[in-house]
Amino acid sequence: MNRFSNKTVLVTGGSSGIGLAAAKAYAAEGARVVITGRNPEALDKAVAEIGSATIALRNDAGSVADARALAAQLSDRNLQLDAVFLNAGVARFSSLAGATEALWDEIFDINVKGLYFQIQALAPLLRKGAAIVINGSINAHIGMPNSSIYAASKAAVISMAKTLSAELLPQGARINVVSPGPIATPLYGKLGLDAATLATTAAGIQNQVPLGRFGTPEELATTVLHLSAAESGFIVGAELIVDGGMTQL
């Protein structure tokens, strides 16, 4: 299929994991792809995997100034957007007793404030019929211990998909959320756990998934493309959970 032929898409946090898989999937269906990330080396590596026509822009998802700068960079290149996957985010976990104001600010700056103002900055660049997909999380639903701040940040963006969809509909744009369960990405290696603890943690999570395995970034990518393609034009302000049945069965 070439659902995104002659279309321009933006993937934030597109240099690894789910974002990279989505960017590659968009490119495979004919899209001109723009990715963002904080690490220049990771961005260069991602471009090599996605395709040389990919535009890579350094960007801090937690910075309102960077959100506006990204929109300006796209405008300077005369780019209008047909699809946006707001994937950049951070996952940090702490008990209530151990939580700090700094941790709260880091998570909400990146996952909520930065995302909100990125949508604000990009809104004038959205073509009629454009779609925004936000990366949520099942943590907003399952009440997992030590995830309260992270889960609250994801609950906030799930709510935004509804309220901001109502605001953007007059210009012909829509917003939806894809909320992944356990996905095999480099994110799990960034939790600061030693190898043995990480393996035990992963096994415990996997045992809670009815399908008996972690999902893959490519499985998430297919859902992201579906929600941002014309075929899902009647889906607005919705959340699609992709978790192997973890929250349902």
Buried (B, 14 or more C-beta within 10 A) or exposed (E): EEBBEEBBBBBBBBBBBBBBBBBBBBBBBEBBBBBBBBEEEBBEBBBEEBEEEBBBBBBBBBBBEBBBBBBEBBBEEEBBBBBBBBBBBBBBBBEEEEBEEEBBEBBBBBBBBBBBBBBBBBBEBBBEBBBBBBBBBBBBBBEBEBBBBBBBBBBBBBBBBBEBBEEBEEEEBBBBBBBBBBBBBEBBEEEEBEEEEBEEEBEEBBEBBEEEEBBBBEBBBBBBBBBBBEEBEEEBBBBBBBBBEBBEE
